[in-house]
Amino acid sequence: SCADVVPMKRRREVISITDFGAVGDGKTLNTWPFKKAIYRISHRRHRGGTLLYIPPGVWLTGSFSLTGHMTLFLARGAVIKASQDTRNWPLVDPLPSYGRGRELPGRRYMSFIQGDGISDVIITGENGTIDGQGEVWWNMWRQRSLRFTRPNLLEFKNSRDILISNVVFQNSPFWNIHPVYCSNVVIKYVTVLAPRDSPNTDGIDPDSSSNVCIEDAHVLTGDDLVAIKSGWDEYGIAYGRPSSGITIRRLTGSSPFSGIAIGSETSGGVENVLVENVNLYNTGIGLHIKTNVGRGGYIRNVRVTDVTMNKVRKGIRIAGDVGDHPDEYFSRDAIPKVDGVTIKNVWGVGVQQPGSIEGIKNSPFTRICLSNVKLWGRAPWKCAAVSGAALGVRPSPCSELARSAS
């Protein structure tokens, strides 16, 4: 386990959201009580920090910001529910490593719960729920009536020493859990849920962050279960902050898109990734490493081991032609490098196509190594612009990987 990176703390002071006039009837808007409670924590600065207790009930609120040295504790039966009135959602600046909103140019809606430049924050409880009520946003996306990029459910930015555990996240308007420009982040014993047809509801997206530990999670969403990112084209290259030291362990889930993804926004670089003990079912692509010309950056030192797949359209895809661009100013000379990917002990049944590994013509993917990969399907592997090795792979790998090597 890597979860001891951020230990659980017992706060010396405990306050309840009801102390600030909140009503958990699912109808009363509690934005002001949440803001008052967090303002008090921030300005009293109680030694050892403060726990904000959310009792059983449905606590409707607009978006709000957390502060440092606090615990947000959701009791069993507690639901923090996002307002569906989009007027309650302020706009914030785009992330500098993206240069614009991820969906639309310009600003973006603030995440439902967010923290910026803070440390020593815990979100935990007795499997209470944070519900983004995202259907109104999904419908706006489908109707093409959005004016700005949809809000995430939970986002930490420029923060460190974050622990998220024993909470259910559901119905996010956009991405669910998004630590960006963060360090020392632990996400464990969480459940992330969204309908299979909900657009862009990624489960957990570490983004330009270091020392991130994701363990013992169950994720069922409409997009990638976990997607490691680090910025978008020329903006990510200029910002230059990689994602590194990412561990994903004991993850179970299902998605029409990817189980474990790296990319496609990897312009700041991604390195030192460990994925192990993953169980995927009813999923589009099991393991997906994706980048594109114009991204720049690198993906290196990735190790994936002990993965089971059941009813998966494609087992493994490593591709250099995936993802769109923020604008026309990206450089076609910004060619990403993919090197040092080891995939070991993978077993799949009901896999339609075992996989494809297709690099970039003038920048082949190198040291791509497969070992004991059994993906029982009838279709052959597809490979191009790649070098590496394969040992104990069924069906037989493509000729570029056919020779075994140390």
PyMOL commands that set and color helices and strands:
alter all, ss='L'
color gray80, all
select helices_A, chain A and resi 3-5+17-20+31-44+86-88+135-142+233-239+399-401
alter helices_A, ss='H'
color red, helices_A
select strands_A, chain A and resi 13-16+25-29+50-54+57-61+64-65+70-74+78-82+91-92+108-109+113-116+119-125+128-131+154-157+160-165+167-170+177-180+183-188+191-193+210-220+226-228+243-254+258-262+270-290+298-319+337-358+365-375+382-384+386-394
alter strands_A, ss='S'
color yellow, strands_A
deselect
rebuild
show_as cartoon
